[in-house]
Amino acid sequence: MAQRWGVSSKSVGLLLFPLLVGCHTTAPSARPVPLTWNTVPSSLLVPLDVERLAVLYPKTYSREMMEAYTRLEGATFQLKAQRPSLRIVERFNLPSILGEQRLQMGGAVSDETAIRIGRLLGVDSVLIYRIEGPTLRDRLFARYHGDLPPFMVTSKIVRVESAEVVFHNVVTTRMADPSDGASLLLTESDMQPLIRAALEHGVAQTVADLWNAFR
């Protein structure tokens, strides 16, 4: 009896060994997906001859989007602390803003439109911001499926004369999972803080990347 038990123990050990090895080798590959990531390398610098800059972004009727664009525009003025020679043109104080408003009625600001506006404003470069995020339809579906598209905050600097893109960054930030682990049947009140936090992270990363590029 003792001999038969010894053989059985070895057999069980041989059967369990591949499972243990498999668990050991596959565990390192399961890494968490980051909440926020960008596309611009940390080594990129905006050329020093970018001296007169105008900030453009699309019209929006969303309060949270407007607040985000306002934060981005305000942070652009802070870049002067990095480069004292930089001049940010305050477009709202210029008569040519009327032409800009007509050009932006369609929504997103294209490079061609930005260059035309830049020439009207007398700048050498334009900084274009664009934020894309979950729509109301996306939020409705997320209540039942728990899958909300991420925010994408794009920032691009284009030279007016040559149309050269000297800075282009896309910051993607996804909504964090609920703290209680319940991803289904989310209400609007449940999602709102998570959506706002994702947008805040996207804006903050965009500002940090710009600050680094103007160092």
Secondary structure, DSSP 4 states (H G I P E B T S, - for coil): -HHHHHHHHHHHHHHHHHHHHHHHHHGGG-PPPPSEE--S-TT----TT--EEEEE------HHHHHHHHHHHHHHHHGGGT-TT-EEE-GGGSTTHHHHHHHTTTSSPPHHHHHHHHHHHT-SEEEEEEEE---HHHHHHHHHH---PPEEEEEEEEETTT--EEEEEEEEEPPPPPTTS--SS--HHHHHHHHHHHHHHHHHHHHHHHHHHT-
